[in-house]
């Protein structure tokens, strides 16, 4: 199927292009997240499973696309995301040597924002300087927030006054993702997550330096996809991922919640749901049938890890995770083959390493 990028006709709409049932939808509980169930759901077959066993076997066998060099690349790509935990802090990060501007705490007083639209444009410019590929602003919606900040801890509550969420998308490496399910695709994913940490942290500090609250987040704290839809970055696809006009689903998402005066963007619509009804390419290539073949979206959650209350194609996260464990590496094949994804859709690690 041909690439969809040049055929996309985007229009701004007043309401987000999704349908929810107010009686069924509720804030998501982190304990149901598939990665958290690995440690807290002994009744599930994936309890205490990981990619480690299959990964070690792949390395020992020298399996193409899964060699020690490939795994070294993938593991290293996650470094900033995994080791820079201050990136997700809710308060301003203090420099080891103190304030960097003439030894004074110049950032405490709120900067007077005379034009919220201009400030929104400056926030987007800053985010792109730091490394974001796409940026949008949406009104803060508590419905998309998770119930708890961490598993089994106190309820998650945003600081008083938060009104907006800035949502950013980070493009993942085209050729790397095309090698999925081989390890360079995992490296492209990890690099995307590390960039998420860097961009969200620096953007939050930019806002704090203006005297305002800023809470950065990656996949945690709230549901990234509906927030990104609200912020005008794209639409929801059959594979459960955000599809953007610019990159398709080949992006990672971050958020920054704030009380900085801003102006929200309008949601967009470019025919994704209609296209996904007839496409089914992602479902066809999924090794474990984790993606629905149904012609139309519905209200039926696939597993405990599903977030109910929205009309969509529900993904079976249990099957997806099991495949990751069997593969010894995560998988992005539904991303690489999506007709909305710009560029190459299939490659191998040998192609990745041979490229310049």
GIFEN-V482812 format. One record per backbone hydrogen bond with DSSP energy under -1.0 kcal/mol. CO is the residue of the C=O (numbers start at 0). NH is the residue of the N-H. If there is no record, write none. Layout:
BEGIN
co = (CO;CO)
nh = (NH;NH)
END
This chain:
BEGIN
co = (3;4;10;15;18;20;20;27;28;29;32;35;36;37;40;43;45;50;51;52;53;54;55;56;57;62;64;66;67;68;69;70;71;72;74;75;77;78;79;83;84;85;94;100;103;114;115;116;117;118;119;120;121;122;123;124;125;126;133;135;136;137;140;141;143;146;149;153;158;162;163;164;165;166;167;168;168;169;172;173;175;176;177;178;181;182;183;184;185;186;187;188;189;190;191;192;193;194;195;196;197;198;199;200;201;202;203;204;206;206;207;209;214;216;219;220;222;223;224;225;226;227;228;234;236;240;242;243;246;247;248;249;251;253;254;255;256;257;257;266;268;270;271;272;274;279;280;281;289;297;302;308;311;314;315;316;317;318;319;320;321;322;323;323;331;331;332;337;338;347;348;349;350)
nh = (6;7;268;17;310;23;24;146;31;32;36;38;40;47;43;46;48;54;55;56;57;58;59;60;62;65;182;70;71;72;73;74;75;76;77;78;81;82;83;86;87;88;97;103;105;118;119;120;121;122;123;124;125;126;127;128;129;131;168;166;264;164;143;144;222;155;152;148;161;139;257;137;255;135;253;132;133;251;176;177;178;179;346;181;184;186;187;188;189;190;191;192;193;194;195;196;197;198;199;200;201;202;203;204;205;206;207;208;209;211;210;110;256;254;221;145;226;227;228;229;230;232;231;242;239;236;234;247;249;243;250;171;169;167;216;165;214;162;163;12;10;274;275;276;278;283;284;285;315;311;305;20;297;316;319;320;321;322;323;324;325;326;327;328;334;335;336;340;3;351;352;353;354)
END
